[in-house]
Amino acid sequence: MMTLVIGNRNYSSWSLRAWLVLRHSGMDFEEKCIALDTPGYRDQIYRFSDAGRVPVLIDGELTVWDSLAIAEYVAEKVPGLWPENALDRALARAVSAEMHSGFMALRQALPMNCRAQDRKVALSNELANDISRIDRLWNECLQRQPRMGGLFGEWSIADAMFAPVVFRFDSYNIQLSELSQRYVEWQLEDANMQEWLRMATEESEVIEREEIGL
Ligand SMILES: N[C@@H](CCC(=O)N[C@@H](CS)C(=O)NCC(=O)O)C(=O)O
């Protein structure tokens, strides 16, 4: 059976992405959770990957150590995780890549903190630009769909890539367009997202520097 090594569910945004993809794949996997920022946690991660980052997927002899690479690996095993239509698939990969490599202001100013509610953060220009870009991007995708659902209709890896942003927008009460707000609600209603949130809420570790906007 495959093993997915993840960080704290409350804070580890990259772990959430890989976990969601595996859950939606329907494949069995074991989870090994490493509490980030606790004594010896780096050594624990390095035991699995020399990149020193989670998530890490172990499948027999194979180690895959990056969330998007894990998503691609799982998508090769299980069809349907990327949109079926080639045009949608290209766009889904583009929005996923943009999330994977961008939105630095958002990542720094609004750390994922799933169980946090009603946090308040002043919006710098850079942060407002990131939020506005995501709002426009979601609108572009969602307006092409006949009904509310994933960015490309059925749930896809693109939705996994933005799942941590959904938790962030919810925790920090970020104002969005109506369509994006409905997408946030659609994501938050997802049974896997709720399960992740429940597990995050049950964790006791607190990473002080990620506790923003109190
Ligand atoms: N690009 C990597 C980023 C992974 C990453 O930065 N993970 C963070 C946790 S969310 C980490 O492992 N941090 C280790 C540390 O804080 O020392 C991916 O997509 O998996």
Ligand as a Chemical Component Dictionary entry (heavy atoms), coordinates in Angstrom:
data_LIG
# 
_chem_comp.id                   LIG 
_chem_comp.type                 NON-POLYMER 
_chem_comp.pdbx_formal_charge   0 
_chem_comp.three_letter_code    LIG 
# 
loop_
_chem_comp_atom.comp_id 
_chem_comp_atom.atom_id 
_chem_comp_atom.alt_atom_id 
_chem_comp_atom.type_symbol 
_chem_comp_atom.charge 
_chem_comp_atom.model_Cartn_x 
_chem_comp_atom.model_Cartn_y 
_chem_comp_atom.model_Cartn_z 
_chem_comp_atom.pdbx_ordinal 
LIG N1  N1  N 0 6.634  22.605 -3.650 1  
LIG C1  C1  C 0 6.475  21.707 -2.531 2  
LIG C2  C2  C 0 6.348  22.537 -1.269 3  
LIG C3  C3  C 0 6.261  21.676 -0.029 4  
LIG C4  C4  C 0 6.405  22.491 1.241  5  
LIG O1  O1  O 0 6.896  23.634 1.255  6  
LIG N2  N2  N 0 6.000  21.867 2.365  7  
LIG C5  C5  C 0 6.141  22.482 3.684  8  
LIG C6  C6  C 0 4.922  22.195 4.529  9  
LIG S1  S1  S 0 3.413  22.756 3.831  10 
LIG C7  C7  C 0 7.291  21.824 4.412  11 
LIG O2  O2  O 0 7.559  20.661 4.219  12 
LIG N3  N3  N 0 7.971  22.546 5.290  13 
LIG C8  C8  C 0 9.051  21.988 6.016  14 
LIG C9  C9  C 0 9.548  22.901 7.056  15 
LIG O3  O3  O 0 8.784  23.779 7.470  16 
LIG O4  O4  O 0 10.680 22.734 7.483  17 
LIG C10 C10 C 0 5.254  20.821 -2.791 18 
LIG O5  O5  O 0 4.448  21.199 -3.638 19 
LIG O6  O6  O 0 5.107  19.760 -2.190 20 
# 
loop_
_chem_comp_bond.comp_id 
_chem_comp_bond.atom_id_1 
_chem_comp_bond.atom_id_2 
_chem_comp_bond.value_order 
_chem_comp_bond.pdbx_ordinal 
LIG N1  C1  SING 1  
LIG C1  C2  SING 2  
LIG C1  C10 SING 3  
LIG C2  C3  SING 4  
LIG C3  C4  SING 5  
LIG C4  O1  DOUB 6  
LIG C4  N2  SING 7  
LIG N2  C5  SING 8  
LIG C5  C6  SING 9  
LIG C5  C7  SING 10 
LIG C6  S1  SING 11 
LIG C7  O2  DOUB 12 
LIG C7  N3  SING 13 
LIG N3  C8  SING 14 
LIG C8  C9  SING 15 
LIG C9  O3  DOUB 16 
LIG C9  O4  SING 17 
LIG C10 O5  DOUB 18 
LIG C10 O6  SING 19 
# 
